[in-house]
Amino acid sequence: MVYVYIVECRDGSLYTGWTTDLNRRIEEHNQGKGAKYTKSRAPVKLRHFETYNTKPEAMKREWEIKQLTRSNKIKLINEDS
C-alpha cells in the first residue's frame, strides 16, 4: 500500500507527499526529520490521504495534487469532512 497525503503546516501552508508508512512519515515530519519544507514548519497535521497499490500510481497522483491551486487542495481536503 502506498499513500499520497496532504499535511497542514504550523504556518497554514500545505505540503503534499507520498509514503509507504503514513504514521511513520507524519511522525518524521513532526520530529523535523521529514522533508526540508516541513522542518521549519512543524508540527504538521494530516488533512487528507489516498491509497494506491503501486509507487508509480502514487507518484503520479502526488504530482497531480501539487499542480492544484491552494483553493482546489482545500476543496479536496474538505471532501473528507
DSSP file (Angstrom, degrees, kcal/mol; ACC not computed):
  #  RESIDUE AA STRUCTURE BP1 BP2  ACC     N-H-->O    O-->H-N    N-H-->O    O-->H-N    TCO  KAPPA ALPHA  PHI   PSI    X-CA   Y-CA   Z-CA
    1    1 A M              0   0    0      0, 0.0     2,-0.4     0, 0.0    52,-0.2   0.000 360.0 360.0 360.0 133.0    0.0    0.0    0.0
    2    2 A V  E     -A   52   0A   0     50,-2.9    50,-2.8    52,-0.1     2,-0.4  -0.972 360.0-151.1-122.7 137.0    1.3    3.4   -1.0
    3    3 A Y  E     -AB  51  19A   0     16,-3.5    16,-2.2    -2,-0.4     2,-0.4  -0.848  10.8-160.9-112.3 142.4   -0.2    6.7    0.4
    4    4 A V  E     +AB  50  18A   0     46,-2.2    46,-2.5    -2,-0.4     2,-0.3  -0.977  28.9 179.6-112.4 134.7   -0.4   10.2   -1.0
    5    5 A Y  E     -AB  49  17A   0     12,-2.6    12,-2.0    -2,-0.4     2,-0.4  -0.930  28.8-149.5-139.5 158.0   -1.1   12.7    1.7
    6    6 A I  E     -AB  48  16A   0     42,-2.7    41,-2.8    -2,-0.3    42,-1.6  -0.999  19.3-171.7-124.6 128.4   -1.6   16.4    2.4
    7    7 A V  E     -AB  46  15A   0      8,-2.7     8,-2.4    -2,-0.4     2,-0.5  -0.890  19.4-134.1-115.3 151.7   -0.5   17.9    5.7
    8    8 A E  E     -AB  45  14A   0     37,-2.8    37,-2.2    -2,-0.3     6,-0.2  -0.923  25.4-142.3-102.6 126.8   -1.1   21.4    7.0
    9    9 A C    >   -     0   0    0      4,-3.1     3,-2.4    -2,-0.5    35,-0.2  -0.341  28.4 -99.1 -84.2 166.7    1.9   23.0    8.5
   10   10 A R  T 3  S+     0   0    0     31,-3.0    32,-0.1    33,-0.4    -1,-0.1   0.820 124.6  53.3 -53.6 -34.9    2.1   25.2   11.6
   11   11 A D  T 3  S-     0   0    0     30,-0.3    -1,-0.3     2,-0.1     3,-0.1   0.390 122.2-105.4 -85.6   4.9    2.1   28.3    9.3
   12   12 A G  S <  S+     0   0    0     -3,-2.4    -2,-0.1     1,-0.3    -1,-0.0   0.350  77.9 132.8  90.4  -6.9   -1.1   27.2    7.5
   13   13 A S        -     0   0    0     -5,-0.1    -4,-3.1    28,-0.1     2,-0.4  -0.339  52.4-125.5 -74.4 162.1    0.8   26.1    4.3
   14   14 A L  E     -B    8   0A   0     -6,-0.2     2,-0.4    -3,-0.1    -6,-0.2  -0.887  19.7-167.3-112.9 140.2    0.0   22.7    2.7
   15   15 A Y  E     -B    7   0A   0     -8,-2.4    -8,-2.7    -2,-0.4     2,-0.4  -0.990   4.3-160.0-127.1 135.1    2.6   20.0    1.8
   16   16 A T  E     +B    6   0A   0     -2,-0.4     2,-0.3   -10,-0.2   -10,-0.2  -0.935  24.3 143.9-116.2 137.3    1.9   17.0   -0.4
   17   17 A G  E     -B    5   0A   0    -12,-2.0   -12,-2.6    -2,-0.4     2,-0.3  -0.885  35.8-122.0-153.0-175.6    4.0   13.8   -0.4
   18   18 A W  E     +B    4   0A   0     -2,-0.3     2,-0.3   -14,-0.2   -14,-0.2  -0.963  28.9 161.1-136.8 155.5    3.8   10.1   -0.7
   19   19 A T  E     -B    3   0A   0    -16,-2.2   -16,-3.5    -2,-0.3     3,-0.2  -0.979  42.5-132.7-162.4 164.8    4.9    7.2    1.6
   20   20 A T  S    S+     0   0    0     -2,-0.3     2,-0.3     1,-0.2    -1,-0.1   0.501 104.9  43.4-100.5  -8.9    4.5    3.5    2.3
   21   21 A D     >  -     0   0    0      1,-0.1     4,-2.3   -18,-0.1    -1,-0.2  -0.817  66.5-175.9-138.3  94.9    4.0    4.2    6.0
   22   22 A L  H  > S+     0   0    0     -2,-0.3     4,-2.4     1,-0.2     5,-0.2   0.905  82.4  48.7 -62.7 -46.9    1.8    7.1    6.7
   23   23 A N  H  > S+     0   0    0      1,-0.2     4,-2.1     2,-0.2    -1,-0.2   0.922 113.2  47.9 -61.6 -44.4    2.1    7.1   10.5
   24   24 A R  H  > S+     0   0    0      1,-0.2     4,-2.5     2,-0.2    -1,-0.2   0.910 111.6  51.0 -61.6 -42.4    5.9    7.0   10.4
   25   25 A R  H  X S+     0   0    0     -4,-2.3     4,-2.4     2,-0.2    -2,-0.2   0.905 109.6  48.2 -65.9 -42.1    6.0    9.7    7.8
   26   26 A I  H  X S+     0   0    0     -4,-2.4     4,-2.2     1,-0.2    18,-0.2   0.918 112.2  50.8 -63.6 -41.6    3.8   12.1    9.8
   27   27 A E  H  X S+     0   0    0     -4,-2.1     4,-1.3    -5,-0.2    -2,-0.2   0.907 108.8  51.7 -60.5 -42.6    5.9   11.4   12.9
   28   28 A E  H  <>S+     0   0    0     -4,-2.5     5,-2.6     1,-0.2     6,-1.1   0.921 108.5  50.8 -61.2 -44.3    9.1   12.1   10.9
   29   29 A H  H ><5S+     0   0    0     -4,-2.4     3,-1.3     4,-0.3    -1,-0.2   0.925 111.2  48.7 -57.8 -43.6    7.7   15.5    9.7
   30   30 A N  H 3<5S+     0   0    0     -4,-2.2    -1,-0.2     1,-0.3    -2,-0.2   0.695 109.3  52.3 -73.8 -18.4    6.8   16.4   13.3
   31   31 A Q  T 3<5S-     0   0    0     -4,-1.3    -1,-0.3    -3,-0.4    -2,-0.2   0.365 117.9-110.1 -94.3   3.6   10.3   15.4   14.5
   32   32 A G  T < 5S+     0   0    0     -3,-1.3    -3,-0.2    -4,-0.3    -2,-0.1   0.636  95.0 106.8  78.3  13.3   12.0   17.6   11.9
   33   33 A K      < +     0   0    0     -5,-2.6    -4,-0.3    -6,-0.2    -5,-0.1   0.419  60.3  82.9-101.8  -1.0   13.2   14.6   10.0
   34   34 A G  S    S-     0   0    0     -6,-1.1     5,-0.1     1,-0.2    -5,-0.1   0.300  94.8 -24.7 -81.7-147.9   10.8   14.9    7.1
   35   35 A A    >>  -     0   0    0      1,-0.1     4,-1.3     3,-0.0     3,-0.6  -0.231  60.4-115.7 -64.1 151.3   11.1   17.0    4.1
   36   36 A K  H 3> S+     0   0    0      1,-0.2     4,-0.7     2,-0.2     3,-0.4   0.873 114.7  59.6 -54.0 -39.4   13.2   20.2    4.1
   37   37 A Y  H 34 S+     0   0    0      1,-0.2     3,-0.3     2,-0.1    -1,-0.2   0.885 109.2  40.9 -59.3 -40.8   10.0   22.2    3.6
   38   38 A T  H X> S+     0   0    0     -3,-0.6     3,-1.2     1,-0.2     4,-0.6   0.646  92.2  85.6 -86.6 -14.0    8.3   20.9    6.8
   39   39 A K  H >< S+     0   0    0     -4,-1.3     3,-0.5    -3,-0.4    -1,-0.2   0.904 101.0  33.2 -54.4 -45.5   11.3   21.0    9.1
   40   40 A S  T 3< S+     0   0    0     -4,-0.7    -1,-0.3    -3,-0.3    -2,-0.1   0.410 119.0  55.4 -91.4   2.5   10.8   24.7    9.9
   41   41 A R  T <4 S+     0   0    0     -3,-1.2   -31,-3.0    -4,-0.1   -30,-0.3   0.242  87.9 163.2-119.5  11.9    7.0   24.5    9.7
   42   42 A A    <<  +     0   0    0     -4,-0.6     2,-0.1    -3,-0.5   -12,-0.1  -0.418  38.8  65.0 -74.9 154.3    6.3   21.6   12.2
   43   43 A P        -     0   0    0      0, 0.0   -33,-0.4     0, 0.0     2,-0.3   0.482  69.8-169.9 -80.8 159.4    4.2   20.4   13.7
   44   44 A V        -     0   0    0    -18,-0.2     2,-0.4   -35,-0.2   -35,-0.2  -0.802  11.9-147.0-111.9 157.2    2.1   19.2   10.8
   45   45 A K  E     -A    8   0A   0    -37,-2.2   -37,-2.8    -2,-0.3     2,-0.3  -0.992  22.1-119.9-126.0 127.7   -1.4   17.9   10.8
   46   46 A L  E     +A    7   0A   0     -2,-0.4   -39,-0.2   -39,-0.2     3,-0.1  -0.495  37.9 166.7 -65.5 125.3   -2.6   15.2    8.4
   47   47 A R  E     +     0   0A   0    -41,-2.8     2,-0.3     1,-0.4   -40,-0.2   0.654  59.8   4.7-113.8 -24.6   -5.5   16.7    6.4
   48   48 A H  E     +A    6   0A   0    -42,-1.6   -42,-2.7     2,-0.0    -1,-0.4  -0.976  56.4 177.2-161.2 143.4   -6.0   14.2    3.5
   49   49 A F  E     -A    5   0A   0     -2,-0.3     2,-0.3   -44,-0.2   -44,-0.2  -0.993   7.2-167.3-149.9 155.0   -4.7   10.9    2.3
   50   50 A E  E     -A    4   0A   0    -46,-2.5   -46,-2.2    -2,-0.3     2,-0.4  -0.952  18.2-133.2-134.2 152.4   -5.4    8.5   -0.6
   51   51 A T  E     +A    3   0A   0     -2,-0.3     2,-0.3   -48,-0.2   -48,-0.2  -0.867  21.3 179.6-113.4 145.6   -4.2    4.9   -1.0
   52   52 A Y  E     -A    2   0A   0    -50,-2.8   -50,-2.9    -2,-0.4     3,-0.0  -0.946  31.2-133.3-138.5 157.6   -2.7    3.3   -4.1
   53   53 A N  S    S+     0   0    0     -2,-0.3     2,-0.3   -52,-0.2    -1,-0.1   0.761  87.3  36.5 -82.9 -26.9   -1.4   -0.1   -5.0
   54   54 A T  S  > S-     0   0    0      1,-0.1     4,-2.0   -52,-0.1     5,-0.2  -0.913  73.6-124.3-131.5 155.3    1.9    1.0   -6.6
   55   55 A K  H  > S+     0   0    0     -2,-0.3     4,-3.0     1,-0.2     5,-0.3   0.910 111.0  54.8 -61.1 -45.0    4.5    3.6   -6.2
   56   56 A P  H  > S+     0   0    0      0, 0.0     4,-2.1     0, 0.0    -1,-0.2   0.897 108.3  49.5 -59.5 -38.4    4.1    4.9   -9.8
   57   57 A E  H  > S+     0   0    0      2,-0.2     4,-2.2     1,-0.2    -2,-0.2   0.939 113.4  46.3 -62.4 -45.7    0.4    5.4   -9.2
   58   58 A A  H  X S+     0   0    0     -4,-2.0     4,-2.7     1,-0.2    -1,-0.2   0.906 111.8  50.3 -64.6 -42.6    1.0    7.3   -6.0
   59   59 A M  H  X S+     0   0    0     -4,-3.0     4,-2.1     2,-0.2    -1,-0.2   0.872 109.5  51.7 -65.7 -35.8    3.8    9.5   -7.5
   60   60 A K  H  X S+     0   0    0     -4,-2.1     4,-2.1    -5,-0.3    -1,-0.2   0.926 112.3  45.8 -63.8 -44.3    1.5   10.4  -10.4
   61   61 A R  H  X S+     0   0    0     -4,-2.2     4,-2.7     2,-0.2     5,-0.2   0.888 109.2  55.2 -68.1 -38.4   -1.3   11.4   -8.1
   62   62 A E  H  X S+     0   0    0     -4,-2.7     4,-2.4     1,-0.2    -1,-0.2   0.935 109.2  48.1 -57.3 -46.0    1.2   13.4   -5.9
   63   63 A W  H  X S+     0   0    0     -4,-2.1     4,-1.1     1,-0.2    -2,-0.2   0.911 110.5  51.7 -61.6 -42.8    2.3   15.3   -9.0
   64   64 A E  H >X S+     0   0    0     -4,-2.1     3,-0.6     1,-0.2     4,-0.5   0.921 111.0  47.2 -60.3 -44.5   -1.4   16.0   -9.9
   65   65 A I  H >< S+     0   0    0     -4,-2.7     3,-1.5     1,-0.2    -1,-0.2   0.904 107.2  56.6 -65.1 -40.5   -2.2   17.3   -6.4
   66   66 A K  H 3< S+     0   0    0     -4,-2.4    -1,-0.2     1,-0.3    -2,-0.2   0.743 102.4  57.3 -64.3 -21.5    0.9   19.5   -6.4
   67   67 A Q  H << S+     0   0    0     -4,-1.1    -1,-0.3    -3,-0.6    -2,-0.2   0.640  88.9  98.8 -81.4 -14.7   -0.4   21.1   -9.7
   68   68 A L  S << S-     0   0    0     -3,-1.5     2,-0.1    -4,-0.5    -3,-0.0  -0.333  80.4-111.3 -71.4 153.3   -3.7   22.1   -8.0
   69   69 A T     >  -     0   0    0      1,-0.1     4,-2.1    -2,-0.0     5,-0.2  -0.383  33.1-105.3 -73.1 162.8   -4.2   25.6   -6.6
   70   70 A R  H  > S+     0   0    0      1,-0.2     4,-2.4     2,-0.2     5,-0.2   0.911 122.2  53.3 -56.4 -43.3   -4.4   26.1   -2.9
   71   71 A S  H  > S+     0   0    0      1,-0.2     4,-1.9     2,-0.2    -1,-0.2   0.872 109.0  48.6 -63.7 -36.0   -8.2   26.5   -3.1
   72   72 A N  H  > S+     0   0    0      2,-0.2     4,-2.0     1,-0.2    -1,-0.2   0.843 109.3  52.7 -72.3 -32.3   -8.5   23.3   -5.0
   73   73 A K  H  X S+     0   0    0     -4,-2.1     4,-2.4     2,-0.2    -2,-0.2   0.903 109.0  50.2 -65.1 -40.5   -6.4   21.5   -2.5
   74   74 A I  H  X S+     0   0    0     -4,-2.4     4,-2.8     2,-0.2    -2,-0.2   0.894 108.2  52.5 -65.5 -39.3   -8.6   22.8    0.3
   75   75 A K  H  X S+     0   0    0     -4,-1.9     4,-1.3     2,-0.2    -1,-0.2   0.916 109.1  50.2 -60.2 -42.7  -11.7   21.6   -1.6
   76   76 A L  H  < S+     0   0    0     -4,-2.0     4,-0.5     1,-0.2     3,-0.3   0.917 111.9  47.6 -60.9 -44.3  -10.1   18.1   -1.8
   77   77 A I  H >< S+     0   0    0     -4,-2.4     3,-1.6     1,-0.2     4,-0.4   0.917 109.2  53.8 -61.9 -44.4   -9.4   18.2    1.9
   78   78 A N  H >< S+     0   0    0     -4,-2.8     3,-1.0     1,-0.3    -1,-0.2   0.728  93.9  69.6 -67.2 -21.8  -13.0   19.4    2.7
   79   79 A E  T 3< S+     0   0    0     -4,-1.3    -1,-0.3    -3,-0.3    -2,-0.2   0.754  93.6  59.5 -65.1 -22.5  -14.4   16.4    0.7
   80   80 A D  T <         0   0    0     -3,-1.6    -1,-0.2    -4,-0.5    -2,-0.2   0.702 360.0 360.0 -77.4 -19.8  -13.1   14.2    3.5
   81   81 A S    <         0   0    0     -3,-1.0    -1,-0.2    -4,-0.4    -2,-0.1   0.479 360.0 360.0 -74.2 360.0  -15.2   16.0    6.1
